Amino acid sequence: MASASKQYYATSSLVIGYALCSSLLAVINKFAITKFNYPGLLTALQYFTSALGVWVLGKFGFLHHDPFNVETAKKFLPAAFVFFLAIFTNTNLLRHANVDTFIVFRSLTPLLVAIADTAFRKQPCPSKLTFVSLVVILGGAVGYVATDNGFTLTAYSWAFAYLVTITTEMVYIKHMVTNLGLNTWGFVFYNNLLSLMMAPLFWIITGEYADVFAALSSSSSGGDLFEPVAFSAVSLSCLFGLLISFFGFAARKAISATAFTVTGVVNKFLTVAINVLIWDKHSTPFGLLCLLMTIAGGVLYQQSVTGAVGNASNSALSKQLDTKDDKADLDEEKGISGKISGI
């Protein structure tokens, strides 16, 4: 009885930890990019923290990750590149738009993934319930965009760029990464380490390095990089990026895939509630209603996927679908961290 009680509290702690990290991370990242207006440097610091955190925890025996191997890194590089683009566009989206806009476009990914799976991977057409849920998601997204008083061409350009990269990551990259045989912490380690190596190239392409050097050399603005509020926001963003990996993977092992998915849906509602309560960087009341509509469509979508798995009579097919659900759960963890990061 005592053992069961300890297991219950341990599982509950993991789920609560994941829920808090997941629901807070988008808001924290938005706050960080508002106070520290260097998206490339911010994401690089997140990659560095996550890669270093996994390496240190591995050295102390708290986790096991696949060791770095040049041949594996070469095979993994395309996946890391798309992951880098997803986080980079995600951060710039949060830089120019509010958290609500991010959630709406993140919620659109099941629609694009379903279309891409059918068109390019020759998967069966979505079931009726899945189709209805995708229509609900699309309707909520269209309503939100039509009433968004914060609409700007720059913000929505980054939003569409993020949508394309995160959909590409879900449809194509997951298949390649799975074939490499990396464990979950190996995935985190390679993803963040290779992304960190690519960061300087994007600093040069975007010209952000010049802004950073100018800030460091200017006595009047150099403090922006080390101002206490900005430093605290960036540190919190990096810490939560690592924590969501730990709690996300640990919670996935402790509870069923369905329970984990439901937790992910609830987290979106918590993110919206937190965003509305703590500051004024959110949409209009009708926009929030449309946002909740897209999340409701996501709930229907998850129910349709769960039902498809439960009704599968062929065990091999059921296993394949379960694996696909686990990959979707991994996307939820990484979509924002930014992971989101994230992916």
C-alpha positions, 0 to 999 in steps of 0.5 A: 500500500505504501509503495502504491501511494509513493508511486501515485505521488511520484506520477502526480508530481511528474504530470504536474511538473510537465503541465506547469512547464508546458503551460508556462513556457510559451508565456515565458518565451514571449516575455523573454523575447520582449525583454531580450530582443535577440531571437537568434541569441536567445534560441542559441542560449536555450540550445546550449542549456539543454545540451549542457544539461543533458551532458551533465546529468548523463555524467552524474548518472541521472539519465542515459543518452547516446554518445556523440558520433560524427556519422550519426550526426551527419545522418541527423543533420537534416532533422536538426536543421528543420528543428532549428528552423521550427524553433527559429520561426517560433521565436520570431513569431512570438517576437512579433505576435502574441501567444494566442496567435502562436497557439492558433497556428500551432493548433493548425498543424493536425490539419496540414499533417493530415493533408500531407500524410494523405497526399505524400505518404499515401495514408488513408483519408481521415475518418468522419470525426477526424474530418469534423475536428479538422474543420472546427480547427480551421473555422476557429483559426479563420475566425481568429485571423479575421478579427485579430486587431494585432494583424501585421504582415511581418507577424503572419509571415513568421506564423506561416513560416513556422507552420510550414517548418513544424509540419515538415518536421512532423511528416518527414523528419520523424521517420528519419530520426526514428530509423537512427535508433536514438533514445529520447535523451539522445534525441534531445542531445543531438537536436540541441547540440547540432542546432547550437552549431548552426546558430552562428550561420543564422546570426550572420545571415540575419545580421543579428550579430551586428546588433549584439556587438553594437549593444555590447560596445555601446555604453548606453545600450550594452546594459540591455544584454545584462539588465536584471529583468532581461537576464532573469527572463532569458535564464527562466526561458532556458531553464524551462526549456530543459525542464520540459524535456525532463518532465515531458519524457518522464511523464510519458513513461509514467502515464499512458499516451492517451493521458499524456495527450489529454494533459497536453490539451489541458495545458493549452487552456492553462496557457491561454488563461495565464496569458489573459491573467498576467498581461494585456498581450492577448486577443479580443474576446471574440478572438479568444472564443475562436482560439478556444474553438481551435483547441476544442477542435484539437480535443475532437481530433485527439479523440478521433485518433484515440478511437482509431487506435482502440478500434484497430483489429490488427495488432501490427497496425495498432502498434504503428498507430501508437508509435505515431501518437508517441511521435505527436506527443514528442512534437508537443514537448518540443514544439515550443521549447523551444523547444518550442520550442515548441516543435 
